[in-house]
Amino acid sequence: LAGFSLALLPRFPTSMLRDPFEHAALVQRIQSECFAEDIEPPADSLGWTEEELHAFFESGGDELPLRFAETPGVPVRIIP
């Protein structure tokens, strides 16, 4: 999360975002569980649920939550 800025997260009200340090710990735990230490989540994953993070790492970084499906230039499979 180096260089992280809340300005990168226009999709979420600040109240929906988890603390960046809590998020980093959650990401590290899920990466370890999914053997996905080489995959970095997008900056706006701070607003994702734990289930969405799991799905992202389990898919090898291919699946993004449905609300991100319209991100230009990002080929993804959609998590319903």
C-alpha positions in Angstrom: 0.0 0.0 0.0 3.0 2.3 -0.5 1.9 5.5 -2.1 -1.7 4.9 -1.1 -4.1 7.9 -1.3 -7.7 8.1 -0.4 -8.0 10.3 -3.5 -7.7 7.0 -5.5 -11.0 5.8 -4.0 -13.8 7.9 -5.4 -16.3 4.9 -5.5 -16.6 4.7 -1.7 -17.7 7.0 1.1 -14.9 7.3 3.6 -17.1 5.6 6.2 -17.0 2.4 4.1 -13.3 2.1 4.0 -11.3 0.0 6.4 -8.2 1.4 8.1 -5.2 1.1 5.8 -3.2 -0.8 8.4 -6.1 -3.2 9.1 -6.5 -3.7 5.4 -2.8 -4.5 4.9 -3.0 -7.1 7.6 -6.2 -8.6 6.1 -4.6 -8.7 2.6 -1.5 -10.4 3.9 -3.5 -13.0 5.8 -5.7 -13.8 2.7 -2.7 -13.8 0.4 -1.1 -16.4 2.6 -4.2 -18.5 2.8 -4.6 -18.4 -1.0 -0.8 -18.8 -1.7 -1.1 -15.5 -3.6 1.7 -13.5 -2.1 2.8 -12.4 -5.6 -0.6 -10.8 -6.4 -1.3 -7.2 -5.3 -4.9 -6.0 -5.0 -5.9 -2.7 -6.6 -5.7 0.4 -4.5 -9.5 0.7 -4.4 -9.7 -2.7 -2.7 -9.8 -0.9 0.6 -13.6 -0.8 0.2 -14.0 -4.5 -0.7 -15.5 -7.0 1.6 -13.4 -9.9 3.0 -15.3 -12.3 0.7 -14.5 -10.1 -2.3 -10.8 -10.1 -1.4 -10.8 -13.9 -1.0 -12.4 -14.3 -4.4 -9.9 -12.0 -6.0 -6.9 -13.8 -4.6 -8.4 -17.3 -5.2 -8.9 -16.4 -8.8 -5.2 -15.4 -9.2 -6.3 -11.7 -9.4 -8.7 -12.2 -12.3 -12.0 -11.6 -10.5 -13.1 -8.2 -9.4 -16.4 -7.4 -7.6 -19.3 -6.6 -9.9 -19.1 -2.9 -9.1 -15.6 -2.8 -10.7 -16.6 -4.5 -14.0 -16.8 -1.2 -15.9 -13.2 -0.2 -15.1 -11.8 0.7 -18.5 -8.9 -1.4 -19.9 -9.2 -4.0 -17.1 -10.2 -7.5 -18.4 -11.9 -9.3 -15.5 -14.3 -12.1 -14.7 -17.1 -10.8 -12.6 -18.0 -12.0 -9.1 -21.8 -12.0 -9.0 
